Amino acid sequence: MNRYFLNIAAFFILLITPLLAWAQIPTGTPRTDDPFVINTTADIIIYLVLPLLVIVLFIFWWFFYKKPKEKEKENKGS
């Protein structure tokens, strides 16, 4: 595909996404603009520990599993 087309498509997707997110709030649903407060241990685990764990495991997988296999494929091809 043309790089110009992909740039235009990405621009429109980024332009439309906030409108769709705003449209997802149903009428009559209580909504506050207060900041998110983490009070319980479960909140800490769900919103902080698990996302960080996923990021760390992905980085570990990328550097120690995927990259060596890619290097092996390059070495076999030469």
ZIBEL-V940096 format. One line per field, one symbol per residue. psi: psi as a letter, one per 30 degrees, with the letter a starting at -180 (. if undefined). burial: # if it has 24 or more other C-alpha atoms within 12 Angstrom, else .. A space follows every 10 residues. Layout:
psi: ???
burial: ???
This chain:
psi: lkeeeeeeee eeefefeeee eeffjlkfkk klgllkkjel eeeeeefeee eeeeeeeeee eeefeeeeee eeeeeef.
burial: .......... .......... .......... .......... .......... .......... .......... ........
